[in-house]
Amino acid sequence: MRTLNEKKPKKSDYSVILPGCTELYQPNRLTYGQGKLRRREGGFTLMQGRILVTLIKELQEAVLASMNGKDWTQLNLFISEESTLIRIPIRLKDIAHPRQYKEVYEAALELGKASIQLPSSISKDYYCIATLFPRVELPKIVAGNSIMYVELFKDAARKLIEIDRTGNGRPGYFTKYLYEVAMSATNKYTYKLYMIIASWKQKGGFRISFEALKLQLGIPVSDYKEYKEFKRRVLLPIQKDLEKKSDCWFNCAAEGFEQRKNKTVEWLNFKIIVPTPAAVVDSRVNHVLHLLKTHFDFAENDTRSIAGTLNDALSYEDSYQLILQKLMALNEYIHKATKTANPVNNISRYVLKSITEWLNKKALWVNQTQKNI
């Protein structure tokens, strides 16, 4: 089938920013930092994660100034009578419902006492923030909103703001992610793994040991010793939080995701999935439908019956290439069958059934793999 090889759209190499979503930037030292609460073992709670993300949002003007080589310390937020502290407003309705405002305040108090280790992007040294918030003020009404002010040491703020430079003087070692995705998480580990995934998005994936991932997520060594339990209680809920709702996600069922030694999972290979822009998906669907009409006798009713299924499948580059290969194989088979005693009499019906069954099996395999974990 000659035209199947003639029109092959170029692979999209740009990331998608979801409509209405807010981009946040932060240094990689924060992305890969490790936090520990004093009163209990383990990482931050879901509420504390939201407070931390909101704090980064409030510091964005300074982060962007740092990226652009400007003096962020001259911004209004950092000019105060107190030489060592800055006062940052946190709007409570951005974090929780009004009935949870007390819980937010208490979570902030506990978070303020957390010990946070921030790794350097350019050396093996760690910088430790022993106390994040020296003081958290009781919420007050400001311009009709409940605002909780937190005081942050300027030295600590510097570590949360400043972006390291690469060898050629350009800003590097930073993570870009979407505020709304991090804040909409329902699992307390989602925002952290999402940040890590986002930091690797341009490279397409990364490899990390099972134990190192637990450490990054703030999970105690004694918890989830068995990978199967970790996958069920941590990875799959995170995947559900992110899948088709984010600018990037992963699939636990992907081939090669788990790397075993003597049947024990030791390494995880994250292949980062980035959604394809709607315009590109539409172009792919139209191309496949054109091939079906031109070379397989598809009528309008036939194309309508498969368009929805194609739209879901063609969101991914590998599926698009596989469908084109499938059509080429079907075309070759149909032509060969014409010279046998069993030719394909109704080409459109035969191809429609073949493509539909193939796409359904592909989707069913992914769903069953996730259910059987």
ZAPALO-56759 format. One record per residue: z, y, x of N, C-alpha, C, CB in turn. Coordinates in steps of 0.05 Angstrom, whole numbers, plus 32768, in hexadecimal, padded with zeros to 4 digits. Glycine has a CB too. Layout:
residues N
ZYXZYXZYXZYX;...
END
This chain:
residues 373
80007FE88011800080008000800080198012801980007FED;7FEA802580167FE78039802B7FF8805280267FCB8041802E;7FFA805B800D80088075800880268072800C8002807F7FEC;8030805A800B804D8057801080558060802C8056803A800B;8042805E803E80488066805A803F80828060803A8053806D;8030808E804D802580A88052803980BE804E800D80AD8041;804980BC8038805C80D18032807880C78037805980DA8015;808380CF804C809F80C7805380AF80E18059809F80B4806C;80BE80EB804680CC8104804A80DF8103806280DC810B8031;80E28119806F80F3811A808681108116807E80F081358095;8120810A808F813C8106808A814B8120808B814880F2809E;815B81258077816B813E80768180813D808C81788142805A;81818153809B8195815480B181A9816A80AE8186815780CC;81AD8173809681C08188809181D5817F807D81B381A28088;81ED818A808082038182806F820281928055821E8185807D;820F81878041820F81938026822981A28022820A817E8011;822881BA8018823F81C9800F823F81C87FF1824081E6801A;825381BC7FE5825481B97FC8825781D47FBB826B81A67FC0;824A81D97FA5824B81F37F97826781FB7F90823A81F27F7E;826E82147F968288821F7F8E829F82167F9F828D82177F72;8299820A7FB682AF82007FC782B382127FDF82A981E47FD1;82CB82137FE982D482257FFE82D68217801982EE82327FF7;82C78220802C82C88215804782E1821F805682AF821B8057;82EF820C806283058213807482FF820A8090832082078069;8308821A80A38306821380BF8322821180CB82F4822780CF;832581FE80DD833F81FB80EB833A81EE8107835381EB80DA;834B81F4811A834881E88135834D81CA8133835B81F48149;833F81BA81448343819D8143835F8195814B832F81918156;836D81A681588389819E815F8399819B8145839681B48171;839281A9813083A081A681178395818E8108839D81BF8105;837B81898109836F817280FD837B81588107835181728101;838081578121838B813E812D83A881408134837B81388146;83B58155812A83D28158812E83E28144811E83DB81748127;83FA813F8126840B812C811984258139811184118114812C;842B813780F78443814380EC8459812F80E6843D815480D4;8471813780E98488812480E3849E813480D78491811680FD;84A8812B80C084BE813780B284D8812D80BE84BD81328094;84EC813F80BF8505813780CD8516812480BC8515815080D2;8514812680A2852681168091851B80FA808B852C81248078;850280F5809184F780DB808B84E080D4809E84EE80D9806E;84DB80BB80A184C580B380B284AB80B480A284C9809680BC;849580BB80AF847C80BD80A1847080D980A1847E80B28085;845880DB8097844A80F5809684528106807E842D80F18096;8442811A80798448812D8064844281218048843881468068;844F812C8034844A8124801884308131800F8462812B8006;842781297FF7840E81357FEC841381537FE8840781277FD2;842A815B7FDE843081777FD9843081877FF3844A817A7FCA;843C817B8008843D818980218422818C802E8450817A8034;84118178802A83F58179803383E78191802683E68160802E;83EB8194800C83DE81AB7FFE83E981C6800883E381A87FE0;840281C7800E840E81E08019840181E68034842C81DE801B;83FE81D2804483F281D6805F83D581DF805D83F581BD806F;83C681D3804B83AA81DB804783A881F7803D839B81C78033;83BA81FF802A83BB821A801F83C2822E803583CF821C8008;83D48226804783DB8237805E83C2823D806F83F2822A806F;83B382288075839B822B80858387823D8077838E820F808B;8385823B805C8374824D804D837C826A805083748245802F;8396826F805083A0828A8052839B8295806F83BE828C804C;8398828480828394828C809E8376828D80A583A2827980B1;836482898091834882878097833C82A080A483398281807E;834482B7809C833982D080A7833E82D180C5834582E9809A;835682C880CD835E82C780E9834E82B180F8837C82C380EC;834B829A80EB833C828480F8831F828C80FE833D826A80E6;8313829980EA82F782A280ED82F582B7810282EC82AB80D3;830982C98104830982DD8119830B82D08134832182F18115;831B82BC8136831E82AD8150830382A0815783348298814E;82F68294814482DC8287814982C7829B815382D282798130;82C982B4814982B682C8815082BE82D9816882B182DA8139;82D482D0817682DD82DD818E82EB82F8818982C682E281A0;82F582FC817183028315816B83218312816D82FB831F814F;832F8329816F834C83288172835883268156835683428180;835F830D814F836A83088134838683148131836B82EA812F;83948319814783B08324814583B08340813983BD83238160;8399834D813883988369812D83938369810F83838379813C;839083528103838D835180E683A7835A80D88384833580DD;83A4836480C083BC836F80B283D2835A80AF83B483788096;83CA834080AB83DE832C80A683F1832980BE83D1831180A1;83E8833080D683F8832A80EE8405834380F983E6831E8103;8401835A80EC840E837280F48427837780E383FB838B80F2;843E837380EF8457837580E0846D838080F28460835A80D3;8483838880E6849A839280F584A7837B810684AE839F80E3;84A6836480FB84B1834D8109849E8343811F84B8833680F5;84A6834381388494833E814E848D83208151849F83478167;849D830F8147849882F2814B849082E3813284B182E58156;849182EF811B848C82E18101847682EF80F184A582DF80F1;846782DF80E2845582EA80CE845C82DE80B3843782E480D6;845682ED809E845D82E68083844482E08073846E82FD8075;844282C78069842982BE805D842E82B7803F841D82A6806C;841E82C1802D842282BB8011841482A18009841682D27FFF;842282907FFA841782777FEF841882797FD18427825E7FFA;840182797FC48400827A7FA78405825F7F9B83E482867F9D;841A825C7F8C842382427F82840F82347F70843E82457F74;840182447F5F83EE82377F4D83D7822A7F5B83E4824B7F38;83D282317F7483BD82237F8383C682077F8C83B682347F9B;83E082027F8B83EB81E97F9583F381D67F7F840281EE7FA7;83FE81E07F69840981CE7F55840B81DD7F3A842481C37F5D;841281CE7F25841781D97F0B843281E77F0B841681C27EF5;843681FA7EF8844F82097EF7846881F87EF6844F821C7EDF;846681E17EE9847E81D07EE7848681C37F02847981BA7ED2;847381C67F15847881BA7F30847F81CF7F45846081AA7F39;848381E87F3D848781FD7F5084A181F97F61848982187F42;84B581EE7F5484CE81E97F6384C881D37F7884E481DF7F50;84B881BF7F7184B181AA7F8484A181B57F9B84A181947F75;849081C97F96848081D57FAB849381E47FBE846C81E97F9F;84A581F37FB484B882027FC584C981EF7FD684CB82137FB3;84D381D97FCA84E381C67FD984D281B87FEF84EF81B17FC7;84B881B27FE884A681A67FFB84A181B88013848C819E7FEE;849E81D2800D849A81E6802284B281E88034849382028016;84CA81E7802984E281E8803984E381D0804D84FB81E88027;84DC81B9804384DC81A1805484C681A2806884D981888042;84AE81AC8060849881AF8072849E81C38089847F81B88063;84AD81D7808284B481EB809684C481E080AD84C382028089;84D281CA80A784E381BE80BC84D581A880CB84FC81B380AF;84BC81A380C484AD818D80D084A7819280ED8493818980C1;84A5817C80FC849C817D8118847F8176811884AD816A812A;846E818881238451818481238447818481408443819A8112;843B816E81488430816C816384128171816184358150816F;84088185817083EC818C816F83E08186818B83E981AA8168;83CC8174818C83C0816D81A583AC818381AE83B1815381A3;83A9818681C78396819981D2837A818D81D2839E81A281EF;8366819D81CD834A819381CD833F819181E9833981A681BC;834C819E81FC834281A0821783548193822C833C81BC821E;836B81888224837C817A8237838C81668228838F818F8246;839D8157823683AD8142822A83C8814C822183B1812B823D;83CC8166822483E68172821C83E9817581FE83E9818D822A;8402817481F58408817881D98419819181D68417815F81CD;841481A081C1842581B681BA843581AF81A1841481D181B6;844E81B281A2845F81AA818C846A81C2817D847681988196;846581C38163847181D78152848A81CA8147845E81E2813C;84A281D2815184BA81C6814884C281CF812C84D181CC815B;84BD81E8812684C381F3810B84AB8203810284DD8204810B;849E81FB80EC8487820980E3848E822380D4847681F780D0;84A0822180C184A9823880B184C6823D80B684A382348093;84CE825280C584EA825880C884F7825F80AE84EE826F80DC;84E7826A809B84F28272808184DD8270806C84FE828F8083;84E68266805484D48265803D84E28275802784CF82478034;84D6828A801D84E2829B800984DF828D7FED84D582B78009;84F282937FDC84F0828A7FC084D882977FB3850A82917FB0;84CA82887FA284B282937F9584B882AC7F8584A5827E7F83;84A582BE7F8584A882D77F75848D82DD7F6884B182EE7F87;848E82ED7F53847682F57F458469830D7F52847C82FB7F26;8450830A7F5B844183207F68842683217F5A843E831B7F87;842183387F4D8407833D7F3F840283267F2C83F0833F7F54;8416831D7F1E841383087F09841282EC7F1383FA830E7EFB;841582E87F2E841582CD7F39842F82C67F4783FE82CA7F4E;843782AD7F45844F82A37F538447829F7F70845A82897F46;845482AF7F82844E82AE7F9E846682A57FAE844482C97FA8;846282927FC0847782897FD2846F82927FEF847A826A7FD1;847F82A37FFA847A82AD80158487829A802A848382CA8019;84778293803E84828284805484808294806E847482688057;84948292807F849382A08098848B828B80AE84AE82AD809F;8478829480BF846D828280D3846F829080EE844F827C80CC;847982808102847A828B811D845E82928126848782778130;845B82A98133844082B1813D8435829E8151844182CD8149;844682938162843D827F8176843382668168845482788189;8440825E8152843682478142841C824E8134844C823E812E;841A826681298402826F811C83EA826E81308405828B8110;83F08276814883DA8276815C83CE825A816083E5827F8177;83DF8245815F83D5822A816283C68220814A83EC82178168;83CC822C813383BE8225811A83A48234811783CF82298102;83A1824A8126838A825C81228375825B8138839482798121;837D825C8151836A825F816783588247816B837982668180;833F824D816D832A8239817283248238818F8311823E8161;83258221819C831E821E81B88301822381BC8326820281C2;82FA822B81D482DE823081DB82D3821981EC82DB824B81EA;82B9821581EA82AC820081FA82A5820C8215829281F681EB;829981FC82268293820482418281821C8242828781EE8250;826F821F822E825D8237822E8268824E821F8242822E8222;8282824D8218828F8263820B828C826581ED8284827C8216;827F825181E1827C825181C48294824381B78261824281BC;829A824A819D82B0823D819082AA821F818B82B6824B8175;82BE820F819182BA81F2818D82D581E5818682AF81E581A7;82D581CB818382EE81BC817D82FB81C68164830181BF8195;82EB81CA814F82F681D2813582EB81C0811F82EF81F0812F;82F981C0810882F181B080F182EA81C280DA8307819C80EA;82D481BC80CC82CD81CB80B482CF81B7809D82B081D780B6;82DD81BF808882E081AE807082E281BF805882F9819B8073;82E381B2804082E481C08027830081C1801C82D181B48013;830981D98016832481DD800C832981CE7FF2832981FB8007;831681CF7FDF831981C27FC5831B81A47FC7830281C97FB3;830D81987FDA830E817B7FDE832A81737FE882F881727FF2;833481817FFC834E817B80078364817F7FF28354818D801F;836181937FE1837681997FCD837581877FB5837481B67FC4;835E817A7FB0835C81697F988364814D7F9D833F816A7F8E;836D81467FB58375812B7FBC838C81217FAB837C81297FDA;838B81087FA483A180FC7F9583B280E97FA6839680EC7F7D;83A880E37FBF83B780D37FD183C180E47FE883A580BB7FDC;83D980E17FF183E580F3800583D780F18021840280ED8009;83C880DB802583BA80D8803F839E80E3803E83BA80BB8047;839380EA8027837780F280248370810B8034837180F68007;83808120803283798139803E83778136805D838D814F8037;83888125806883888122808583708112808E83A28113808E;836A80FB8081835280EC8089833980FB8083835280D0807B;8339810A806E8321811B8067831B812E807D8326812A804C;8330813B8088832C814E809E8321814080B78347815B80A6;832B812880BC8321811980D48304811180D0833280FF80D8;82FD810880B882E1810180B282CF811980B482DF80F58095;82D9813080A982C9814980AA82C4815180C782D7815F809B;82D7814C80D982D4815480F582BE8144810382EE81528104;82B7812C80F882A3811B81048289811B80F482AE80FF8106;8287812C80E08270812A80CD8256812E80DB8274813F80B7;8254814180ED823B814780FB8232812F810D823D8160810B;8245811F8116823E81098127823980EF811782548104813C;824080F080FE823980D980EC824D80C380EB822080CD80F5;826280C380FB827680AE80FA828880AE81128269809380F7;829C809C811182AE809A812882BC807E812682C380B08128;82C88077813C82D6805D813F82F38063814682C8804A8154;8305805581388321805A813D8330803F8138832D8070812A;8345803B814883548022814483658024812B8366801D815D;836C800D8120837D800C81088397801A810D83817FEE8100;83A48014812383BE8020812983BC803E812E83CB80138142;83A78047813C83A380648141839F80738127838C80688154;839180678114838C807480FA83A6807780EB8378806480EA;83B6806380EB83D1806580DE83E1807C80EB83E0804A80E1;83E0807E810583EF8093811383E480AE810B83ED808F8131;83CA80B1810983BE80CB810183C680D380E5839F80C98103;83C980BF80D383D080C480B883EE80C880B383C580AE80A6;83FD80C480C9841A80C780C6842880AF80BA842180DF80B7;841C809880BC8427808080B08438807180C58410806D80A6;8451806C80BF8463805E80D28457804380DB847F805A80C6;845D803B80F38453802280FE845C800A80ED845D801E811B;8473800D80E1847E7FF680D184707FF380B6849C7FFB80CD;8461800880AD84548007809384387FFB8096845280238087;842F7FED808284147FE28080840C7FD3809A84007FF8807B;841D7FC080A284177FB180BA83FE7FA080B7842E7F9F80C2;83F97F97809E83E17F88809883CB7F9B809083E77F738082;83B47F98809C839D7FAA809683957FA9807983867FA380A8;83977F91806D838E7F8D8051839E7FA0803F83927F708049;83B87FA2804483C97FB3803483C37FD1803983E77FAE803A;83BE7FD7805283B77FF38059839D7FFB804C83B47FF68078;838A7FE9804B83717FEE803E83747FF38020835D7FD88043;83857FE2801383897FE47FF783997FFD7FEF83987FCB7FEC;83AD80047FFF83BF80197FF783B78035800383DB80128000;83A88035801883A1804E802583838054802583AB804E8042;8373804280318356804880358347804A801A834A80338046;834B80368009833C80377FEF8344804E7FDD8341801D7FE1;835E80557FDB8364806E7FCB835880877FD7838280717FC9;835780897FF2834A80A07FFF832C80A07FF9834F80A0801D;832080887FFB830380867FF582FE808F7FD882F9806A7FFA;830F80877FC6830C808E7FAA830F80AC7FA6832080807F98;832180B97FB5832580D67FB4830C80E57FBD833D80DE7FC5;82FE80DA7FD182E880E97FDE82CC80E17FD482E980E57FFB;82C980C87FCD82AE80BE7FC782A080CD7FB082AF80A07FC0;828980D97FB7827980E87FA4828781017F98827080D67F8D;829D81087FA582AB81207F9C82AF81347FB382C781197F90;82A4812C7FCA82A9813B7FE3828F81417FF182BC812C7FF5;8290815080078279815580178275813F802C827B81708025;8288812D802E82858115803F829A810180388288811D805E;829480E7803C82A680D28036829F80B9804682A780CB8017;82AB80A2804082A68089804E82A68072803A82BA80848065;829E805B8042829E8043803182AA802C80408281803D8028;82C18022803682CE800C804382BD7FF2804282E980068035;82AA7FF1803082997FD9802D82817FDA803F82917FD68010;827D7FF0804E82667FF2805F82667FDC80748265800E806C;824F7FD3807B824C7FBE808F82567FC880AA822F7FB48092;82687FB880B782727FC080D1828A7FD380D0825D7FCC80E1;82947FD980B882AA7FEC80B682C37FE180C482B17FF28099;82C87FC780C082DF7FBA80CD82D67FAA80E582ED7FA880B8;82E57FAE80FB82DF7FA0811482F77F8E811A82D87FB3812B;82F37F74811A83097F61811D830A7F54813983077F4C8108;83227F4B813F83277F3B815783397F24814E83337F4B816F;832F7F0C814F833E7EF4814583477EF8812883577EEF8157;83347F01811783397F0680FB834B7F1D80F483437EED80EF;83547F2B810983667F42810483567F5C8108837E7F428117;83577F6E80F483497F8780F683577F99810A83477F9680DA;83487FA0811F83537FB2813483467FCD813483507FA4814F;832D7FCF812C831E7FE8812D83107FED8113830A7FE88145;830C8007810D82FE800F80F582E7802280FD8311801D80E0;82CF801C80F382B8802C80F982B0803C80E082A080198103;82B6805580E182B0806680CA8294807180CC82C4807E80C8;8283806980B98268807580B6826B808A80A18252805F80AF;826780A380A9826C80B98096825480BD8084827280D380A6;825A80BD806A824580C08055824580DE804D824A80AE803D;822D80EA804E822A8106804682168106802F82208117805E;821D81128018820B8113800181F1812280078219811F7FE9;81DC81197FFC81C281257FFF81BF813C7FEB81AB81117FFD;81B381527FF381AF81687FE0819F815F7FC881A181807FEE;81A5816A7FB0819881617F97817A81657F9981A481717F80;8171817A7FA68154817F7FA8814681687FB7814E819A7FB5;8154815E7FCC814881487FDC8148812F7FCC815981447FF6;815D81297FBD815E81117FAC814881127F97817A810F7F9E;8144812A7F8A812F812D7F76811481277F83813081497F6A;811081317F9B80F6812D7FA980F2810F7FAE80F6813D7FC3;810781017FB6810480E57FBB80FE80D57FA1811E80DA7FC8;810C80DC7F8C810880CF7F7280EB80D37F69811C80D97F5D;80E280EC7F6B80C680F27F6280B280E37F7380C281107F64;80B780E07F8D80A580D27F9E80A380B47F9680AE80D47FBC;80BB80A87F9280BB808C7F8A80AE80887F6F80D880817F8A;80B4809A7F5C80A780977F418089809B7F4380B380AC7F2E;808080AD7F55806380B07F59805680967F63805E80C77F6D;806480897F76805980707F808058805A7F6A806B80667F98;806D805A7F59806E80467F448057804B7F30808980477F36;805280647F2A803D806A7F17802180647F23803F80877F0E;801E806C7F3C8003806A7F487FFB804E7F508003807C7F61;800F803E7F59800880247F648013800C7F55801280237F80;802480117F4180307FFB7F32802D7FFE7F14804D7FF87F39;801B800F7F0C801480127EEF802B801A7EDE80087FF87EE5;803E80297EE8805580327ED8804D80477EC4806C803C7EEB;805680447EAB805280587E96806B80697E95804D804A7E7A;806B807E7E85808280917E83809B80827E7B807C80A77E6F;809A80707E6880B280617E5F80BE80517E7680AB804E7E48;80AC80467E8780B680367E9E80C580487EB2809F80287EAC;80BA805F7EB880C780717ECB80E1807C7EC080B480887ED2;80E280827EA680FB808C7E9B811180777E9C80F780947E7D;810B805E7E9A811F80487E9A812B80447EB58113802F7E90;811E804D7ECA812880487EE5813080617EF4811380397EF5;812A80787EE9812F80927EF7814C80967EFD812580A97EE5;815E80907EEA817B80947EEF818580837F05818A808E7ED6;817D80697F05818680577F1A817B80607F35817C803B7F15;8163806A7F36815780747F4F8167808C7F59813A807A7F4B;816E809D7F47817C80B67F4E819680B07F5D818280C77F36;81A5809C7F5481BE80947F6281B880887F7D81CE80807F51;81A580757F7E819F80677F97819380797FAC818C80507F91;8182808C7FA58174809C7FB8818480B47FC3815B80A77FAC;819E80B47FBD81B080C87FC981B680C17FE681CA80C97FB9;81AE80A97FEE81B480A08009819A8099801881C680888009;819880A280318180809F8041817880828044818380AC805C;818C8070804A81868054804F817B80478036819F80458059;8185804E801E817B80428005815F804B8000818D804B7FEE;815980648006813E806F80028129805F8013813C808C800A;8130805A802C811E804B803E811C802E80348128804C805B;81318023802B813080078021811F80048008814D7FFD801C;812180187FF6811080177FDE80F380197FE58118802E7FCB;80EC802A7FF880D0802B800180C68011800C80CC80428015;80D88004801C80D17FEA802880CE7FD5801280E77FE1803C;80DF7FD77FFD80DE7FC47FE780C37FC77FD880F67FC87FD3;80BB7FE07FD380A27FE47FC6808A7FDA7FD6809E80027FC0;808B7FDD7FF080767FD3800180747FB57FFF807A7FDC801E;808C7FA88000808D7F8A7FFE80827F817FE380A97F808002;80897F8F7FCD807F7F877FB380617F8B7FB1808D7F987F9D;80587FA17FBC803B7FA57FBC802B7F8F7FCA80357FC17FC8;80367F877FE180297F727FF1802A7F587FE180377F6F800C;80407F527FD580437F397FC6802F7F387FAE80607F357FBB;802D7F4F7FA0801B7F507F887FFE7F4C7F91801E7F6C7F7A;7FF67F587FA77FDB7F557FB07FD57F387FB97FD57F687FC7;7FE87F2C7FC67FE47F107FCE7FE37EFD7FB67FFB7F077FE1;7FF47F047FA17FF57EF37F897FDB7EF37F79800C7EFC7F77;7FCB7F087F7C7FB27F097F6E7F9F7EF37F767FA57F257F71;7FA37EE97F8E7F917ED47F997F9C7EB87F947F8C7ED87FB6;7FB27EB67F847FBE7E9C7F7F7FBB7E957F617FDC7E9C7F87;7FC67E7E7F5A7FC57E767F3E7FDA7E847F2D7FCA7E587F3C;7FEC7E937F3980017EA17F2A80017EBF7F31801D7E957F31;7FED7ECD7F287FED7EEA7F2D80017EF97F1C7FD07EF67F28;80087F117F25801B7F227F15800A7F307F00802B7F367F28;800D7F287EE77FFC7F337ED280067F4F7EC87FFC7F207EBA;80217F517EC5802C7F6B7EBC803A7F777ED4803F7F677EA3;802C7F877EE480377F917EFD804F7FA47EF880217FA07F0C;804C7FB67EE580627FC97EE1807C7FBB7ED8805A7FDE7ECC;807A7FA87EC780927F997EBE809E7F8A7ED5808B7F867EA6;808D7F7D7EE580977F6D7EFB80A57F7F7F1080807F5E7F08;80997F957F1680A57FA77F2A80BF7FB47F2080917FBD7F33;80BE7FBD7F0680D67FC97EFA80ED7FB67EFB80D07FD17EDD;80E97F9D7EF480FE7F897EF481087F847F1080F47F6F7EE8;80F57F827F2380FD7F7C7F3F810D7F937F4B80E47F787F50;81047FAC7F4781127FC37F52812E7FC67F4581027FDC7F4F;812F7FC37F2B81487FC77F1C815C7FB27F2581447FC47EFE;81547F997F2781667F837F2F81707F887F4C81597F687F2D;815E7F917F5D81647F967F7981797FAC7F7C814B7F9C7F89;81757FC27F6D81877FD87F6E81A37FD17F62817C7FF07F5F;81A37FC17F4C81BC7FB97F4081CC7FA77F5281B67FAC7F25;81BE7F957F6081CB7F827F7281D87F927F8981B87F6E7F7D;81CA7FA67F9381D47FB67FA881ED7FC57FA081BF7FCB7FB2;81ED7FD17F8882057FDF7F7D821B7FCC7F7781FD7FEF7F64;82157FB47F6C82297FA07F6582377F967F7E821D7F897F56;82287F927F9482347F887FAD82497F9C7FB7821E7F847FC2;82437FB67FB782567FCA7FC0826F7FCA7FAF82497FE67FC0;826B7FC97F9482837FC97F8282947FB17F8582797FCC7F65;82877F997F8782977F817F8982A67F7F7FA482857F697F86;82997F8A7FB982A67F8A7FD382C07F9A7FD282947F957FE9;82BF7FB07FC482D67FC27FC382EC7FB57FB182CF7FDD7FB8;82E47FA77F9C82F77F9B7F8983057F837F9682EA7F937F70;82F87F757FA883037F5D7FB383137F617FCC82ED7F4A7FBA;83177F7B7FD483277F807FEC83447F797FE883247F9E7FF4;
END
